[in-house]
Amino acid sequence: MKVYKLKYENKETAIADLLAKGAYVEVENEDNETVLSYAKGVHAIVELGLIVLEDGTYDEDFNELTAPIYADGYHYDVLTDNEIPFENEIEVNNPKHSFYGV
């Protein structure tokens, strides 16, 4: 089992790459709509999105006083049995998400 921690420019780029690499496949649901599904051997794809490094601050009316600070990029984690040649895999020292501690 392999865990890939991936960083993309944005969600659209991520979805396109996950489809191109065969992690996601498009299928038709019972309503004849095209939806994304995990490919064979893929157990999970987790959209982490923007990762907050420092929380923003807000007043009692929820007006933003200071903006949150985000890590660079848009992030996904993939748990799979498949070897996938991701060029955007990153090394993470303090993960915000894990699969059973992995």
C-alpha positions in Angstrom: 0.0 0.0 0.0 1.3 3.4 -1.0 0.4 6.9 0.3 1.0 9.8 -2.1 1.0 13.3 -0.7 0.5 15.7 -3.6 0.7 19.4 -4.2 -1.0 21.1 -7.1 -1.6 24.7 -8.3 -5.4 24.4 -7.8 -8.3 21.9 -7.7 -8.9 21.9 -11.4 -5.3 21.0 -12.1 -5.4 18.3 -9.5 -8.6 16.6 -10.9 -7.1 16.7 -14.4 -3.9 15.0 -13.2 -5.6 12.4 -11.1 -7.8 11.5 -14.1 -4.8 11.4 -16.4 -2.7 9.3 -14.1 -5.6 6.8 -13.6 -6.3 7.4 -9.9 -9.8 8.7 -10.7 -12.0 7.4 -13.5 -15.2 8.9 -14.8 -18.3 6.7 -14.5 -22.0 7.2 -15.0 -24.2 7.1 -11.9 -27.8 5.9 -11.7 -29.0 9.4 -12.7 -26.9 9.1 -15.9 -24.5 11.8 -14.6 -20.8 11.5 -15.1 -19.1 11.4 -11.7 -15.6 10.6 -10.4 -14.8 7.2 -8.9 -11.7 5.6 -7.5 -9.8 3.5 -10.1 -9.2 -0.2 -9.3 -6.6 -0.5 -6.6 -7.2 3.1 -5.3 -8.6 3.0 -1.7 -9.0 6.7 -1.0 -8.4 10.1 -2.5 -8.6 12.9 0.1 -8.9 16.5 -0.9 -7.1 18.6 1.7 -7.3 21.7 -0.4 -5.6 24.8 1.1 -3.7 24.0 4.3 -3.9 26.7 7.0 -0.5 27.4 8.6 -1.7 30.3 10.8 -5.4 31.0 11.7 -6.8 34.3 10.8 -8.3 36.5 13.6 -11.9 37.8 13.6 -14.0 40.2 15.7 -17.2 39.4 17.5 -19.2 40.0 14.2 -16.8 37.6 12.4 -15.2 40.4 10.4 -11.7 39.4 9.4 -9.0 41.3 11.3 -6.0 39.4 10.0 -6.1 36.9 7.1 -5.1 33.3 7.6 -1.8 32.2 6.2 -1.9 29.1 3.9 0.8 26.7 2.7 1.7 27.0 -0.9 -0.5 24.9 -3.2 -3.7 22.8 -3.2 -3.2 19.4 -1.6 -4.5 15.8 -2.0 -3.6 12.5 -0.4 -4.0 9.2 -2.3 -4.0 5.7 -0.8 -3.5 3.0 -3.4 -2.0 -0.4 -4.2 -0.9 1.1 -7.6 2.4 2.6 -8.4 1.6 6.0 -10.0 4.3 8.3 -11.4 3.3 11.5 -9.7 5.9 14.3 -10.4 4.3 16.5 -7.7 4.7 14.2 -4.7 6.0 16.1 -1.7 7.7 15.2 1.6 5.7 16.3 4.6 7.3 16.7 8.1 4.1 17.7 9.9 1.1 16.1 8.1 -2.4 17.5 8.5 -3.9 14.2 7.4 -2.9 10.5 7.6 -4.3 7.1 6.9 -4.2 5.2 10.1 -1.1 6.9 11.2 0.7 6.5 7.8 
